[in-house]
Each structure stands twice: as structure tokens, then as C-alpha cells.
Amino acid sequence: MMTTSTVNPTHGVEQWLTKAAIPDSPFTNFVTSIYPLSPEAQAFINEKAYPCQLTKGGLLVAAGSTCSSIYLIRKGILRSYVKEGLKEITTWISREQELVTSITSFGLQQPARENIQALEDCELSALNLEDLQYLYDHFPEANIVGRKILETYYRDAEERAFIARLMEATTKYKHFIATKSDLLNRVPLKFIASYLGMTLETLSRIRSKLSRNINEIM
């Protein structure tokens, strides 16, 4: 089974113990921004969440490996992709303050079907499956957080399916600009084109046409 070695976790001490500088772990701050947690639940996350880093080009998850953690992106961008022969198909692009994991592999502890790769040097905060399950079992409010997160990402997945199946190419790109414009200068165009379900040549033509139209208006 494949594993990755590019993620660098910090173990051995309570990672968020410097209370004067960091009163809560980034994972705790993220969760409590969604729904309030009891002090006990917050203390548990502070103890169990751990920081890790991933260098540009490194794999957070490799297809065939089993993903045992869920990650909060503190800094950087990651893309999820599957391979079809020699072709890489980008299925998702995630940025700061978003969660990323191979959801089927994480939830069912099965080999992942996708790869998750860093497009920039990344700083992450992670929580493993066993600790997440403990939160669900012992803190009722954690289940509310989980439901709200699932609702958000289900809506995102529904929109992703709509974009992939129903939208015309130019409309897809305009929608990407409207919703993810901050990624335009950070993500290579070939990955954006793949994410939108078009060739790089098609995306280049669309961008050139839209640029001409803007110049004509001005």
C-alpha cells in the first residue's frame, strides 16, 4: 500500500501549549467559528490537533494509501486529482480556512482513489479519525459542527456537479471568476482548465476573448 512521506507532523508535546501566544489551536478556532463548543471539547481538540507542513508538489494523500486525518488549511492551496492513464484530472481545489481529506478513505478507512497535492508550500492543522470519533461520542455539540460542515460541503459538491455537467465553457469560467477569483494568480491554468472540464487550449481562447471584450468596452 502506498504511503506518503512529505507531510511533517510535530509530535511529542502538546502542540498548542504556548497559551500566551496561541490560546487555542487553529482547528479549535475553526470549529468554534461554526458552532460553540464546551470548554472540555475545546481542551480536547487543543491537545489532539497537531500542526504539519507540506512542501510544494508534495502529496498529502496518495491514491492507494489510507487517509487517517482531516486537515485544516492554514496557509497554501491543495488540489485533488485522479489519474486516467497518463492524464491527471483535477477534481477539487482547496484553499485557506477549508478542510481537506480523502473523504471516502477517511470515513471508511479504505484506500484512497485520489491524490491530494500541494500547489504551494502548505501549513496545516490536523485531527485524526480516532480523535474526531471521540469528539462525536462524548460531546453532543461536536455532532452539530459535523452536520453543518457536511451540509456546506454537500452544497459545494452539488454545485461542482452542476458546473461539470450543465454549464457551457465560457459560463464555467465566468462562474470560477465570480467564486474563486483569488485563485487565478495562484493556480496554474492547466489545473483550472482540468477542474472546469475543458482543455487548456479552450480556456486560453475563452480568456483571450473575454480580455478583448473588456478592452473594447474600455
Secondary structure, DSSP 8 states (H G I E B T S, - for coil): ------EEE--SS-TT--TTT-SS-HHHHHHHHHS---HHHHHHHHHH-EEEEE-TT-EEE-TTSB--EEEEEEES-EEEEEEETTEEEEEEEE-TT-EE--HHHHHH--B-SSEEEESS-EEEEEEEHHHHHHHHHH-HHHHHHHHHHHHHHHHHHHHHHHHHHH--HHHHHHHHHHHHGGGTTTS-HHHHHHHTTS-HHHHHHHHHHHHHHHHHH-
